[in-house]
């Protein structure tokens, strides 16, 4: 089975009990599992880490955009005229959460090069574990499909802050794309924003005392840009 639909198969542990999550899709395709295993490996260097992040994101995008509307067009093949379907990727806005979300951006844009891009800069305060917003710039989003990119959905507070910002800017059709998610992060987003669909390559076990995902892959930003 290439997709695990949370409404049928996945349960999240919160508050001493298991709760179903209806807006979560875990994309567990064998190619994603293979690439994610290499991505997690401590021996994987920044160049390969960036390449794998892009490739996994590309595969996630395939599933996360199934709901995007198409329109009919008439074209000429070498044989005859025919009708085909096309998406309007100018009606898509990609919003990476800085800085680690930048690693996922090219994977999306390689499939939808005309999508607009917004940026939200948020970091998690190491003492309070609360989000601190330091930059935000969004294009005109109108009625666009919005893809928020956050490689590691750990506590969920950064993603929640980004989603809240997008909603206040008028965003209605929001999808959150992650490489790895924790039950705690999924629980927060699904409870606060049940209308936001979450696509992730893996649902990991838990958060440790430092709010890192276990088993996870460490700090995605540091591994992307070799800042540690």
ChimeraX commands (.cxc) that place a marker at each C-alpha (Angstrom):
marker #1 position 0.00,0.00,0.00 radius 0.5
marker #1 position 1.60,3.28,-1.14 radius 0.5
marker #1 position -0.53,5.59,0.97 radius 0.5
marker #1 position -1.61,5.29,4.57 radius 0.5
marker #1 position -4.69,7.40,5.08 radius 0.5
marker #1 position -4.76,8.55,8.67 radius 0.5
marker #1 position -8.53,8.50,8.86 radius 0.5
marker #1 position -8.38,4.71,8.39 radius 0.5
marker #1 position -4.99,3.51,9.55 radius 0.5
marker #1 position -3.05,6.04,11.62 radius 0.5
marker #1 position -3.72,6.91,15.25 radius 0.5
marker #1 position -1.89,9.53,17.31 radius 0.5
marker #1 position -1.24,9.22,21.03 radius 0.5
marker #1 position -2.19,12.37,22.95 radius 0.5
marker #1 position -3.34,12.99,26.47 radius 0.5
marker #1 position -3.12,9.36,27.48 radius 0.5
marker #1 position -5.26,8.01,24.66 radius 0.5
marker #1 position -5.12,7.29,20.95 radius 0.5
marker #1 position -6.97,9.67,18.64 radius 0.5
marker #1 position -7.70,9.26,14.97 radius 0.5
marker #1 position -6.33,11.99,12.72 radius 0.5
marker #1 position -8.42,12.60,9.63 radius 0.5
marker #1 position -6.21,15.12,7.86 radius 0.5
marker #1 position -2.94,13.14,7.79 radius 0.5
marker #1 position -1.51,11.23,4.83 radius 0.5
marker #1 position 1.70,9.24,5.31 radius 0.5
marker #1 position 3.27,8.65,1.90 radius 0.5
marker #1 position 5.18,5.41,2.38 radius 0.5
marker #1 position 6.16,4.58,-1.21 radius 0.5
marker #1 position 9.21,2.25,-1.39 radius 0.5
marker #1 position 11.25,4.94,-3.17 radius 0.5
marker #1 position 10.53,7.38,-0.36 radius 0.5
marker #1 position 11.39,4.79,2.29 radius 0.5
marker #1 position 14.69,4.06,0.54 radius 0.5
marker #1 position 15.70,7.71,0.19 radius 0.5
marker #1 position 14.52,8.59,3.69 radius 0.5
marker #1 position 16.72,5.87,5.18 radius 0.5
marker #1 position 19.79,7.40,3.51 radius 0.5
marker #1 position 18.65,10.88,4.56 radius 0.5
marker #1 position 18.50,9.82,8.22 radius 0.5
marker #1 position 21.97,8.24,8.18 radius 0.5
marker #1 position 24.51,10.30,10.14 radius 0.5
marker #1 position 27.10,9.53,7.45 radius 0.5
marker #1 position 25.12,11.34,4.73 radius 0.5
marker #1 position 26.88,14.61,3.86 radius 0.5
marker #1 position 25.26,17.97,3.01 radius 0.5
marker #1 position 25.42,17.59,-0.78 radius 0.5
marker #1 position 23.65,14.24,-0.78 radius 0.5
marker #1 position 21.31,15.43,1.98 radius 0.5
marker #1 position 20.17,18.34,-0.20 radius 0.5
marker #1 position 19.69,16.09,-3.21 radius 0.5
marker #1 position 17.67,13.56,-1.22 radius 0.5
marker #1 position 15.53,16.29,0.34 radius 0.5
marker #1 position 14.68,17.56,-3.13 radius 0.5
marker #1 position 13.90,14.07,-4.43 radius 0.5
marker #1 position 11.69,13.08,-1.50 radius 0.5
marker #1 position 9.84,16.39,-1.75 radius 0.5
marker #1 position 9.23,15.80,-5.44 radius 0.5
marker #1 position 7.65,12.43,-4.63 radius 0.5
marker #1 position 5.56,13.96,-1.83 radius 0.5
marker #1 position 4.36,16.71,-4.17 radius 0.5
marker #1 position 2.94,14.12,-6.54 radius 0.5
marker #1 position 0.55,12.96,-3.81 radius 0.5
marker #1 position -0.04,16.33,-2.14 radius 0.5
marker #1 position -1.36,17.87,-5.38 radius 0.5
marker #1 position -3.86,15.17,-6.37 radius 0.5
marker #1 position -6.72,17.51,-5.50 radius 0.5
marker #1 position -5.53,20.40,-7.69 radius 0.5
marker #1 position -8.05,21.33,-10.36 radius 0.5
marker #1 position -7.36,20.86,-14.06 radius 0.5
marker #1 position -8.81,22.52,-17.13 radius 0.5
marker #1 position -9.30,21.19,-20.65 radius 0.5
marker #1 position -7.11,22.33,-23.53 radius 0.5
marker #1 position -7.05,21.42,-27.20 radius 0.5
marker #1 position -3.68,20.50,-28.68 radius 0.5
marker #1 position -2.27,19.09,-31.90 radius 0.5
marker #1 position -0.41,15.80,-31.73 radius 0.5
marker #1 position 1.59,14.62,-34.77 radius 0.5
marker #1 position -1.53,12.60,-35.68 radius 0.5
marker #1 position -4.57,14.73,-34.90 radius 0.5
marker #1 position -6.19,17.25,-32.61 radius 0.5
marker #1 position -7.05,16.04,-29.13 radius 0.5
marker #1 position -8.16,17.33,-25.77 radius 0.5
marker #1 position -5.90,17.18,-22.73 radius 0.5
marker #1 position -5.86,18.33,-19.12 radius 0.5
marker #1 position -3.57,20.92,-17.57 radius 0.5
marker #1 position -3.16,22.50,-14.17 radius 0.5
marker #1 position -2.86,26.23,-13.60 radius 0.5
marker #1 position 0.33,26.29,-11.56 radius 0.5
marker #1 position 0.19,30.08,-11.39 radius 0.5
marker #1 position -2.63,29.44,-8.91 radius 0.5
marker #1 position -0.24,27.59,-6.58 radius 0.5
marker #1 position 1.81,29.30,-3.87 radius 0.5
marker #1 position 4.75,27.58,-2.19 radius 0.5
marker #1 position 5.65,28.78,1.32 radius 0.5
marker #1 position 8.86,27.33,2.78 radius 0.5
marker #1 position 9.47,27.96,6.47 radius 0.5
marker #1 position 12.98,29.40,6.70 radius 0.5
marker #1 position 15.50,28.11,6.75 radius 0.5
marker #1 position 15.12,24.34,6.45 radius 0.5
marker #1 position 12.02,24.64,4.27 radius 0.5
marker #1 position 14.21,26.02,1.49 radius 0.5
marker #1 position 15.61,22.53,1.04 radius 0.5
marker #1 position 12.17,21.32,-0.04 radius 0.5
marker #1 position 11.31,24.27,-2.27 radius 0.5
marker #1 position 13.14,23.17,-5.43 radius 0.5
marker #1 position 11.44,19.78,-5.34 radius 0.5
marker #1 position 8.05,21.48,-5.64 radius 0.5
marker #1 position 9.14,24.12,-8.15 radius 0.5
marker #1 position 10.68,21.54,-10.46 radius 0.5
marker #1 position 7.15,20.20,-11.00 radius 0.5
marker #1 position 5.30,23.54,-10.91 radius 0.5
marker #1 position 7.78,26.17,-12.13 radius 0.5
marker #1 position 5.17,28.94,-12.41 radius 0.5
marker #1 position 4.09,28.71,-8.78 radius 0.5
marker #1 position 4.53,31.85,-6.71 radius 0.5
marker #1 position 6.73,31.67,-3.62 radius 0.5
marker #1 position 6.34,33.24,-0.20 radius 0.5
marker #1 position 8.72,33.04,2.73 radius 0.5
marker #1 position 8.12,32.84,6.47 radius 0.5
marker #1 position 11.10,32.98,8.79 radius 0.5
marker #1 position 10.48,31.28,12.13 radius 0.5
marker #1 position 12.83,29.75,14.64 radius 0.5
marker #1 position 12.09,27.83,17.81 radius 0.5
marker #1 position 13.42,29.50,20.95 radius 0.5
marker #1 position 15.67,26.90,22.59 radius 0.5
marker #1 position 14.63,27.97,26.09 radius 0.5
marker #1 position 10.87,28.36,25.72 radius 0.5
marker #1 position 10.37,26.04,22.68 radius 0.5
marker #1 position 8.05,28.76,21.34 radius 0.5
marker #1 position 8.11,30.11,17.75 radius 0.5
marker #1 position 9.80,33.42,17.04 radius 0.5
marker #1 position 8.89,35.02,13.70 radius 0.5
marker #1 position 11.66,37.15,12.18 radius 0.5
marker #1 position 10.61,37.52,8.53 radius 0.5
marker #1 position 7.51,37.11,6.40 radius 0.5
marker #1 position 6.69,37.99,2.81 radius 0.5
marker #1 position 3.84,36.48,0.85 radius 0.5
marker #1 position 2.72,37.12,-2.72 radius 0.5
marker #1 position -0.91,37.77,-3.52 radius 0.5
marker #1 position -2.52,34.45,-2.71 radius 0.5
marker #1 position -6.17,35.08,-3.66 radius 0.5
marker #1 position -7.80,31.65,-3.92 radius 0.5
marker #1 position -4.52,29.81,-4.50 radius 0.5
marker #1 position -3.57,26.31,-3.43 radius 0.5
marker #1 position -0.91,26.88,-0.77 radius 0.5
marker #1 position 1.83,24.38,0.06 radius 0.5
marker #1 position 3.59,25.12,3.36 radius 0.5
marker #1 position 6.96,23.36,3.58 radius 0.5
marker #1 position 8.44,22.29,6.93 radius 0.5
marker #1 position 10.87,19.33,6.79 radius 0.5
marker #1 position 10.59,18.44,10.48 radius 0.5
marker #1 position 7.19,18.66,12.15 radius 0.5
marker #1 position 8.40,18.31,15.73 radius 0.5
marker #1 position 6.45,20.27,18.35 radius 0.5
marker #1 position 4.40,21.77,15.53 radius 0.5
marker #1 position 4.60,25.32,16.89 radius 0.5
marker #1 position 6.55,26.70,13.91 radius 0.5
marker #1 position 4.20,25.14,11.37 radius 0.5
marker #1 position 1.20,26.35,13.36 radius 0.5
marker #1 position 2.58,29.90,13.41 radius 0.5
marker #1 position 3.20,29.77,9.65 radius 0.5
marker #1 position -0.28,28.41,8.94 radius 0.5
marker #1 position -1.81,31.11,11.13 radius 0.5
marker #1 position 0.09,33.79,9.21 radius 0.5
marker #1 position -1.06,32.39,5.86 radius 0.5
marker #1 position -4.67,32.22,7.05 radius 0.5
marker #1 position -4.57,35.83,8.24 radius 0.5
marker #1 position -3.27,36.79,4.79 radius 0.5
marker #1 position -6.36,35.21,3.25 radius 0.5
marker #1 position -5.15,31.68,2.56 radius 0.5
marker #1 position -7.93,29.10,2.49 radius 0.5
marker #1 position -6.60,26.01,0.72 radius 0.5
marker #1 position -3.54,25.02,2.74 radius 0.5
marker #1 position -1.52,21.81,2.63 radius 0.5
marker #1 position 1.41,21.17,4.99 radius 0.5
marker #1 position 4.24,19.05,3.55 radius 0.5
marker #1 position 6.86,17.48,5.85 radius 0.5
marker #1 position 9.63,14.93,5.53 radius 0.5
marker #1 position 9.31,13.59,9.08 radius 0.5
marker #1 position 6.59,14.21,11.66 radius 0.5
marker #1 position 6.09,13.47,15.34 radius 0.5
marker #1 position 2.79,12.44,16.94 radius 0.5
marker #1 position 2.94,15.59,19.07 radius 0.5
marker #1 position 3.28,17.86,16.02 radius 0.5
marker #1 position 0.53,16.08,14.12 radius 0.5
marker #1 position -1.75,16.35,17.14 radius 0.5
marker #1 position -1.20,20.11,17.43 radius 0.5
marker #1 position -1.78,20.89,13.76 radius 0.5
marker #1 position -4.76,18.57,13.35 radius 0.5
marker #1 position -6.48,19.95,16.45 radius 0.5
marker #1 position -5.87,23.63,15.62 radius 0.5
marker #1 position -6.33,23.36,11.87 radius 0.5
marker #1 position -8.50,20.37,10.92 radius 0.5
marker #1 position -8.95,21.87,7.45 radius 0.5
marker #1 position -5.21,21.67,6.70 radius 0.5
marker #1 position -4.15,18.41,5.07 radius 0.5
marker #1 position -0.75,17.09,6.24 radius 0.5
marker #1 position 1.45,15.05,3.92 radius 0.5
marker #1 position 4.54,13.46,5.46 radius 0.5
marker #1 position 7.06,10.84,4.39 radius 0.5
marker #1 position 7.25,9.37,7.90 radius 0.5
marker #1 position 5.41,9.44,11.20 radius 0.5
marker #1 position 8.11,8.84,13.80 radius 0.5
marker #1 position 7.84,7.67,17.40 radius 0.5
marker #1 position 8.05,10.66,19.75 radius 0.5
marker #1 position 9.93,13.81,20.79 radius 0.5
marker #1 position 12.84,13.61,23.21 radius 0.5
marker #1 position 13.49,16.00,26.10 radius 0.5
marker #1 position 15.11,18.49,23.70 radius 0.5
marker #1 position 12.09,18.46,21.36 radius 0.5
marker #1 position 13.94,16.49,18.67 radius 0.5
marker #1 position 12.05,13.84,16.72 radius 0.5
marker #1 position 13.02,10.24,17.55 radius 0.5
marker #1 position 14.46,8.53,15.56 radius 0.5
marker #1 position 14.35,11.57,13.25 radius 0.5
marker #1 position 17.43,12.80,11.44 radius 0.5
marker #1 position 18.76,15.55,13.67 radius 0.5
marker #1 position 18.48,19.23,12.71 radius 0.5
marker #1 position 17.47,19.42,9.04 radius 0.5
marker #1 position 18.75,22.97,8.62 radius 0.5
marker #1 position 22.17,22.15,10.05 radius 0.5
marker #1 position 22.47,19.07,7.85 radius 0.5
marker #1 position 21.34,20.94,4.73 radius 0.5
marker #1 position 23.76,23.83,5.16 radius 0.5
marker #1 position 26.51,22.35,7.39 radius 0.5
marker #1 position 26.09,24.99,10.06 radius 0.5
marker #1 position 27.23,22.59,12.78 radius 0.5
marker link #1:1,2 radius 0.2
marker link #1:2,3 radius 0.2
marker link #1:3,4 radius 0.2
marker link #1:4,5 radius 0.2
marker link #1:5,6 radius 0.2
marker link #1:6,7 radius 0.2
marker link #1:7,8 radius 0.2
marker link #1:8,9 radius 0.2
marker link #1:9,10 radius 0.2
marker link #1:10,11 radius 0.2
marker link #1:11,12 radius 0.2
marker link #1:12,13 radius 0.2
marker link #1:13,14 radius 0.2
marker link #1:14,15 radius 0.2
marker link #1:15,16 radius 0.2
marker link #1:16,17 radius 0.2
marker link #1:17,18 radius 0.2
marker link #1:18,19 radius 0.2
marker link #1:19,20 radius 0.2
marker link #1:20,21 radius 0.2
marker link #1:21,22 radius 0.2
marker link #1:22,23 radius 0.2
marker link #1:23,24 radius 0.2
marker link #1:24,25 radius 0.2
marker link #1:25,26 radius 0.2
marker link #1:26,27 radius 0.2
marker link #1:27,28 radius 0.2
marker link #1:28,29 radius 0.2
marker link #1:29,30 radius 0.2
marker link #1:30,31 radius 0.2
marker link #1:31,32 radius 0.2
marker link #1:32,33 radius 0.2
marker link #1:33,34 radius 0.2
marker link #1:34,35 radius 0.2
marker link #1:35,36 radius 0.2
marker link #1:36,37 radius 0.2
marker link #1:37,38 radius 0.2
marker link #1:38,39 radius 0.2
marker link #1:39,40 radius 0.2
marker link #1:40,41 radius 0.2
marker link #1:41,42 radius 0.2
marker link #1:42,43 radius 0.2
marker link #1:43,44 radius 0.2
marker link #1:44,45 radius 0.2
marker link #1:45,46 radius 0.2
marker link #1:46,47 radius 0.2
marker link #1:47,48 radius 0.2
marker link #1:48,49 radius 0.2
marker link #1:49,50 radius 0.2
marker link #1:50,51 radius 0.2
marker link #1:51,52 radius 0.2
marker link #1:52,53 radius 0.2
marker link #1:53,54 radius 0.2
marker link #1:54,55 radius 0.2
marker link #1:55,56 radius 0.2
marker link #1:56,57 radius 0.2
marker link #1:57,58 radius 0.2
marker link #1:58,59 radius 0.2
marker link #1:59,60 radius 0.2
marker link #1:60,61 radius 0.2
marker link #1:61,62 radius 0.2
marker link #1:62,63 radius 0.2
marker link #1:63,64 radius 0.2
marker link #1:64,65 radius 0.2
marker link #1:65,66 radius 0.2
marker link #1:66,67 radius 0.2
marker link #1:67,68 radius 0.2
marker link #1:68,69 radius 0.2
marker link #1:69,70 radius 0.2
marker link #1:70,71 radius 0.2
marker link #1:71,72 radius 0.2
marker link #1:72,73 radius 0.2
marker link #1:73,74 radius 0.2
marker link #1:74,75 radius 0.2
marker link #1:75,76 radius 0.2
marker link #1:76,77 radius 0.2
marker link #1:77,78 radius 0.2
marker link #1:78,79 radius 0.2
marker link #1:79,80 radius 0.2
marker link #1:80,81 radius 0.2
marker link #1:81,82 radius 0.2
marker link #1:82,83 radius 0.2
marker link #1:83,84 radius 0.2
marker link #1:84,85 radius 0.2
marker link #1:85,86 radius 0.2
marker link #1:86,87 radius 0.2
marker link #1:87,88 radius 0.2
marker link #1:88,89 radius 0.2
marker link #1:89,90 radius 0.2
marker link #1:90,91 radius 0.2
marker link #1:91,92 radius 0.2
marker link #1:92,93 radius 0.2
marker link #1:93,94 radius 0.2
marker link #1:94,95 radius 0.2
marker link #1:95,96 radius 0.2
marker link #1:96,97 radius 0.2
marker link #1:97,98 radius 0.2
marker link #1:98,99 radius 0.2
marker link #1:99,100 radius 0.2
marker link #1:100,101 radius 0.2
marker link #1:101,102 radius 0.2
marker link #1:102,103 radius 0.2
marker link #1:103,104 radius 0.2
marker link #1:104,105 radius 0.2
marker link #1:105,106 radius 0.2
marker link #1:106,107 radius 0.2
marker link #1:107,108 radius 0.2
marker link #1:108,109 radius 0.2
marker link #1:109,110 radius 0.2
marker link #1:110,111 radius 0.2
marker link #1:111,112 radius 0.2
marker link #1:112,113 radius 0.2
marker link #1:113,114 radius 0.2
marker link #1:114,115 radius 0.2
marker link #1:115,116 radius 0.2
marker link #1:116,117 radius 0.2
marker link #1:117,118 radius 0.2
marker link #1:118,119 radius 0.2
marker link #1:119,120 radius 0.2
marker link #1:120,121 radius 0.2
marker link #1:121,122 radius 0.2
marker link #1:122,123 radius 0.2
marker link #1:123,124 radius 0.2
marker link #1:124,125 radius 0.2
marker link #1:125,126 radius 0.2
marker link #1:126,127 radius 0.2
marker link #1:127,128 radius 0.2
marker link #1:128,129 radius 0.2
marker link #1:129,130 radius 0.2
marker link #1:130,131 radius 0.2
marker link #1:131,132 radius 0.2
marker link #1:132,133 radius 0.2
marker link #1:133,134 radius 0.2
marker link #1:134,135 radius 0.2
marker link #1:135,136 radius 0.2
marker link #1:136,137 radius 0.2
marker link #1:137,138 radius 0.2
marker link #1:138,139 radius 0.2
marker link #1:139,140 radius 0.2
marker link #1:140,141 radius 0.2
marker link #1:141,142 radius 0.2
marker link #1:142,143 radius 0.2
marker link #1:143,144 radius 0.2
marker link #1:144,145 radius 0.2
marker link #1:145,146 radius 0.2
marker link #1:146,147 radius 0.2
marker link #1:147,148 radius 0.2
marker link #1:148,149 radius 0.2
marker link #1:149,150 radius 0.2
marker link #1:150,151 radius 0.2
marker link #1:151,152 radius 0.2
marker link #1:152,153 radius 0.2
marker link #1:153,154 radius 0.2
marker link #1:154,155 radius 0.2
marker link #1:155,156 radius 0.2
marker link #1:156,157 radius 0.2
marker link #1:157,158 radius 0.2
marker link #1:158,159 radius 0.2
marker link #1:159,160 radius 0.2
marker link #1:160,161 radius 0.2
marker link #1:161,162 radius 0.2
marker link #1:162,163 radius 0.2
marker link #1:163,164 radius 0.2
marker link #1:164,165 radius 0.2
marker link #1:165,166 radius 0.2
marker link #1:166,167 radius 0.2
marker link #1:167,168 radius 0.2
marker link #1:168,169 radius 0.2
marker link #1:169,170 radius 0.2
marker link #1:170,171 radius 0.2
marker link #1:171,172 radius 0.2
marker link #1:172,173 radius 0.2
marker link #1:173,174 radius 0.2
marker link #1:174,175 radius 0.2
marker link #1:175,176 radius 0.2
marker link #1:176,177 radius 0.2
marker link #1:177,178 radius 0.2
marker link #1:178,179 radius 0.2
marker link #1:179,180 radius 0.2
marker link #1:180,181 radius 0.2
marker link #1:181,182 radius 0.2
marker link #1:182,183 radius 0.2
marker link #1:183,184 radius 0.2
marker link #1:184,185 radius 0.2
marker link #1:185,186 radius 0.2
marker link #1:186,187 radius 0.2
marker link #1:187,188 radius 0.2
marker link #1:188,189 radius 0.2
marker link #1:189,190 radius 0.2
marker link #1:190,191 radius 0.2
marker link #1:191,192 radius 0.2
marker link #1:192,193 radius 0.2
marker link #1:193,194 radius 0.2
marker link #1:194,195 radius 0.2
marker link #1:195,196 radius 0.2
marker link #1:196,197 radius 0.2
marker link #1:197,198 radius 0.2
marker link #1:198,199 radius 0.2
marker link #1:199,200 radius 0.2
marker link #1:200,201 radius 0.2
marker link #1:201,202 radius 0.2
marker link #1:202,203 radius 0.2
marker link #1:203,204 radius 0.2
marker link #1:204,205 radius 0.2
marker link #1:205,206 radius 0.2
marker link #1:206,207 radius 0.2
marker link #1:207,208 radius 0.2
marker link #1:208,209 radius 0.2
marker link #1:209,210 radius 0.2
marker link #1:210,211 radius 0.2
marker link #1:211,212 radius 0.2
marker link #1:212,213 radius 0.2
marker link #1:213,214 radius 0.2
marker link #1:214,215 radius 0.2
marker link #1:215,216 radius 0.2
marker link #1:216,217 radius 0.2
marker link #1:217,218 radius 0.2
marker link #1:218,219 radius 0.2
marker link #1:219,220 radius 0.2
marker link #1:220,221 radius 0.2
marker link #1:221,222 radius 0.2
marker link #1:222,223 radius 0.2
marker link #1:223,224 radius 0.2
marker link #1:224,225 radius 0.2
marker link #1:225,226 radius 0.2
marker link #1:226,227 radius 0.2
marker link #1:227,228 radius 0.2
view
